Structures are given as C-alpha cells and as structure tokens.
C-alpha cells in the first residue's frame, strides 16, 4: 500500500522579547509583519495577537524573556510562546528575510508608544485626574504618577485591571 505524502512549504521564525507589558506592541508588530503576505485573515491575525498577549500577561514577570515562534504554512499559522529565564537568555539576533531574493522589511515608520505615553493619552482622553484613575484602578496616586512618568511599568496583576478599566494598552 502506497502512502501519500504531501510536502508543503513551511517557514519558521522566532524572536525573543522582554517579558514585560511594554513588549506587547513589539510582539504584535512581529506577528503581523510575519503573517502579512499569507492567506491568514486579518481577523485571525488579531485573534492570534490577542492570544499571545494573554499568554504574556498570564505568565510573564520582570525577569527573563519570552520567545515567540511562528510556523507559517500556506493557509495557516501556529504560534509558540516560551518563557526563557534571564540567566540563560540567548543573544538577540536581527530577523533575517525569509526569502534571500526578497529585501528585508523596512522598520516601522514610528516607534511603538511607551506605556507611559499611552496612559497619559488615555487619562487625557477620558478627562481623568491621576487621583481619579488611581481610585478606579485601586492603586495609589503615586503609582499612577510613576506609570505616567515612565519611571515604572505596571505589574502583571495591575495590567489586568488596566485592561478591564481602560481597555487594551497600545491599541
């Protein structure tokens, strides 16, 4: 009995990111750029980015990195998100173009906004003072001030509340 073997093109790309909330825009940009020329729909890419963000927010911390790997098939994609402890962090290599005949993607036109910039804009858009935002998020005014000033970033548990109250950062 002859077996049928189907050979399909497969592209595997991987990139490390800091395991911090500020990495979310870079992770989303990486996933979108890698899936841009595929038949995967924009809605599927959005869902995939949300799932990666959920995994990052559930398990990431201040130390270490996450490794986002994509296996891109002609009509689908699979993603792995692995946590890498800070002691064994691999060196960060620039992404190589998947096709040598194709030039590397141009970098984004503008850098992703920081969490501090996003928070300040969100508070201004909603007309909230730092005190009012602190009450809504159940944190101190000093904490909000540090976040808005860029001195610190929220912890994962705080980021969950921020998402519930103000929506997804960086959208």
C-alpha positions as CSV (number, residue, x, y, z in Angstrom):
1,X,0.0,0.0,0.0
2,X,1.5,3.3,-1.1
3,X,1.4,6.2,1.3
4,X,0.6,9.6,0.1
5,X,3.0,12.2,1.4
6,X,2.2,15.9,1.0
7,X,5.0,18.3,1.0
8,X,4.1,21.9,1.9
9,X,6.3,24.9,2.3
10,X,7.0,25.9,5.9
11,X,8.6,29.0,7.3
12,X,9.7,29.1,10.9
13,X,10.5,32.4,12.5
14,X,11.4,33.2,16.1
15,X,12.3,36.2,18.2
16,X,12.9,36.9,21.9
17,X,11.1,39.8,23.7
18,X,11.3,41.1,27.2
19,X,8.7,39.5,29.5
20,X,7.2,42.9,30.3
21,X,4.0,44.7,29.3
22,X,5.9,47.2,27.3
23,X,6.9,44.4,24.8
24,X,3.2,43.9,23.7
25,X,3.4,46.4,20.8
26,X,6.6,44.8,19.5
27,X,5.2,41.3,19.8
28,X,2.1,42.3,17.8
29,X,4.2,44.1,15.2
30,X,6.4,41.0,14.8
31,X,3.4,38.6,14.4
32,X,1.6,41.0,11.9
33,X,4.8,41.5,9.8
34,X,5.5,37.8,9.6
35,X,1.9,36.9,8.5
36,X,1.5,39.9,6.2
37,X,1.9,38.0,2.9
38,X,0.0,34.9,3.9
39,X,-3.6,33.8,3.3
40,X,-4.3,34.1,7.1
41,X,-7.0,36.7,7.5
42,X,-6.6,40.0,9.4
43,X,-9.2,38.8,11.9
44,X,-7.2,35.6,12.6
45,X,-4.0,37.7,13.0
46,X,-5.8,39.9,15.5
47,X,-7.0,36.9,17.5
48,X,-3.6,35.4,17.4
49,X,-2.0,38.6,18.7
50,X,-4.6,38.7,21.5
51,X,-3.8,35.1,22.5
52,X,-0.1,35.9,22.6
53,X,-0.8,38.9,24.7
54,X,-2.9,36.8,27.1
55,X,-0.1,34.3,27.5
56,X,2.4,37.1,28.1
57,X,0.2,38.7,30.7
58,X,-0.6,35.5,32.5
59,X,2.9,34.2,33.0
60,X,5.5,36.9,32.3
61,X,7.3,38.8,35.0
62,X,10.0,41.4,35.4
63,X,12.9,38.9,34.7
64,X,13.5,36.8,31.7
65,X,12.2,36.9,28.1
66,X,9.5,35.3,26.1
67,X,10.4,33.6,22.8
68,X,7.7,33.9,20.2
69,X,7.9,31.4,17.4
70,X,5.7,31.1,14.3
71,X,5.3,28.2,12.0
72,X,3.8,29.6,8.9
73,X,2.1,27.2,6.4
74,X,0.5,28.3,3.1
75,X,-3.0,28.5,4.7
76,X,-2.5,28.7,8.5
77,X,0.0,29.5,11.2
78,X,0.9,28.1,14.6
79,X,2.5,30.0,17.4
80,X,4.5,29.0,20.4
81,X,5.2,31.4,23.3
82,X,8.0,30.1,25.6
83,X,9.4,31.7,28.7
84,X,13.2,32.0,28.9
85,X,14.8,32.6,32.3
86,X,17.1,35.6,32.5
87,X,20.2,33.5,33.3
88,X,20.0,31.6,30.0
89,X,18.9,34.4,27.7
90,X,20.1,33.8,24.2
91,X,21.7,36.6,22.3
92,X,19.2,38.7,20.3
93,X,19.8,38.3,16.6
94,X,18.2,40.5,13.9
95,X,15.5,38.9,11.9
96,X,16.7,37.6,8.5
97,X,14.5,37.9,5.5
98,X,12.7,34.6,4.8
99,X,13.5,34.8,1.1
100,X,17.0,35.8,0.1
101,X,15.7,37.3,-3.2
102,X,13.3,39.5,-1.2
103,X,14.6,42.5,0.7
104,X,14.2,42.7,4.4
105,X,11.1,44.5,5.7
106,X,11.5,48.2,6.4
107,X,11.4,49.1,10.1
108,X,8.2,50.6,11.3
109,X,7.8,54.3,10.5
110,X,7.5,55.3,14.1
111,X,8.4,53.6,17.3
112,X,5.7,52.0,19.4
113,X,4.3,54.2,22.1
114,X,5.5,53.6,25.6
115,X,3.1,52.5,28.3
116,X,3.6,55.9,30.0
117,X,2.6,57.8,26.8
118,X,-0.4,55.5,26.3
119,X,-1.6,56.0,29.9
120,X,-1.2,59.8,29.7
121,X,-3.2,59.9,26.5
122,X,-5.9,57.7,27.9
123,X,-6.3,59.7,31.1
124,X,-6.5,62.9,29.0
125,X,-9.0,61.4,26.6
126,X,-11.2,60.3,29.4
127,X,-10.7,63.6,31.3
128,X,-9.4,61.8,34.4
129,X,-7.0,63.1,37.0
130,X,-4.3,60.8,38.4
131,X,-6.3,60.6,41.6
132,X,-9.5,59.5,39.9
133,X,-7.5,56.9,37.8
134,X,-5.9,55.7,41.0
135,X,-9.3,55.1,42.6
136,X,-10.6,53.3,39.5
137,X,-7.6,51.0,39.4
138,X,-7.3,50.6,43.2
139,X,-3.7,51.8,43.4
140,X,-2.1,54.8,44.9
141,X,-1.8,58.2,43.1
142,X,2.0,57.9,43.4
143,X,1.8,54.6,41.5
144,X,-0.2,56.2,38.7
145,X,2.3,59.1,38.7
146,X,5.2,56.7,38.3
147,X,3.5,54.9,35.4
148,X,2.5,58.1,33.6
149,X,6.0,59.5,34.1
150,X,7.7,56.3,32.7
151,X,9.6,55.7,36.0
152,X,8.0,52.2,36.4
153,X,5.6,49.9,34.5
154,X,2.6,48.1,35.9
155,X,3.0,44.6,37.3
156,X,1.0,41.9,35.5
157,X,-1.8,41.9,38.0
158,X,-2.1,45.7,37.6
159,X,-2.1,45.3,33.9
160,X,-5.2,43.0,34.1
161,X,-7.1,45.8,35.9
162,X,-5.8,48.4,33.5
163,X,-7.2,46.3,30.6
164,X,-10.6,45.9,32.4
165,X,-10.9,49.6,33.2
166,X,-9.3,51.4,30.2
167,X,-9.1,48.7,27.5
168,X,-6.1,47.2,25.8
169,X,-2.9,49.3,26.0
170,X,-1.3,50.3,22.7
171,X,-4.5,49.8,20.6
